[in-house]
Amino acid sequence: MVNRCICSNITFSEVKKIADKENFQTVDELRINEVCCRNCELCRPYVEEMLKTGETSFSPQDLSNREYVGRDKI
């Protein structure tokens, strides 16, 4: 299961608590405030989905149709 930002060593549950508390609504707000998605950004599609749905744990296949992997568009 995918449940964390590896680079920032923080779970999506922790990210969600911070996002809710600080009223962050975008990945960029989390990144700028150094919460997550600061380096490789492989977690970015999962964090986007977390912000949209509130889910904090994903199977890698859940978002396999997303168009971003890290910072590069495929």
C-alpha positions as CSV (number, residue, x, y, z in Angstrom):
1,M,0.0,0.0,0.0
2,V,1.1,3.6,-0.7
3,N,0.5,5.6,2.5
4,R,3.3,8.1,2.8
5,C,5.6,10.6,1.3
6,I,9.0,8.8,1.4
7,C,11.2,11.9,0.9
8,S,9.5,13.9,3.7
9,N,9.0,10.7,5.9
10,I,5.3,11.6,6.6
11,T,2.2,9.5,6.3
12,F,-0.8,10.7,4.3
13,S,-2.8,10.6,7.5
14,E,-0.4,13.1,9.0
15,V,-0.5,15.2,5.8
16,K,-4.3,15.2,5.9
17,K,-4.3,16.4,9.5
18,I,-2.0,19.2,8.7
19,A,-4.0,20.1,5.5
20,D,-7.2,20.1,7.5
21,K,-5.8,22.2,10.3
22,E,-4.1,24.8,8.0
23,N,-6.9,24.7,5.4
24,F,-4.4,23.7,2.7
25,Q,-6.3,22.6,-0.4
26,T,-3.6,22.0,-3.0
27,V,-0.4,20.0,-3.3
28,D,1.5,23.2,-4.0
29,E,0.4,24.7,-0.6
30,L,1.6,21.5,1.1
31,R,4.9,21.6,-0.9
32,I,5.5,25.3,-0.3
33,N,5.0,24.8,3.5
34,E,7.4,21.9,3.4
35,V,4.9,19.3,4.4
36,C,5.4,16.8,1.5
37,C,6.0,16.5,-2.3
38,R,9.2,18.5,-2.0
39,N,11.7,16.2,-3.8
40,C,10.8,13.4,-6.2
41,E,7.1,14.1,-6.2
42,L,6.2,10.4,-6.8
43,C,3.6,10.9,-4.0
44,R,1.9,13.8,-5.8
45,P,-0.9,11.9,-7.5
46,Y,-1.7,10.2,-4.2
47,V,-1.7,13.4,-2.2
48,E,-4.0,15.0,-4.9
49,E,-6.4,12.1,-4.5
50,M,-6.1,12.4,-0.7
51,L,-7.1,16.0,-0.8
52,K,-10.0,15.2,-3.1
53,T,-11.4,12.2,-1.4
54,G,-9.9,12.1,2.2
55,E,-8.5,8.6,1.6
56,T,-5.0,8.1,3.1
57,S,-3.9,4.7,1.8
58,F,-3.8,3.5,-1.8
59,S,-2.9,0.5,-3.8
60,P,-0.4,1.5,-6.5
61,Q,-2.9,0.4,-9.1
62,D,-5.5,2.9,-7.8
63,L,-3.9,5.8,-9.6
64,S,-2.2,3.9,-12.4
65,N,-4.0,5.9,-15.1
66,R,-2.7,9.3,-13.8
67,E,-0.7,11.3,-16.3
68,Y,2.1,12.3,-13.9
69,V,5.0,10.3,-12.5
70,G,7.1,12.5,-10.4
71,R,7.6,15.9,-12.1
72,D,7.5,14.5,-15.6
73,K,4.4,14.2,-17.8
74,I,4.1,10.9,-19.6
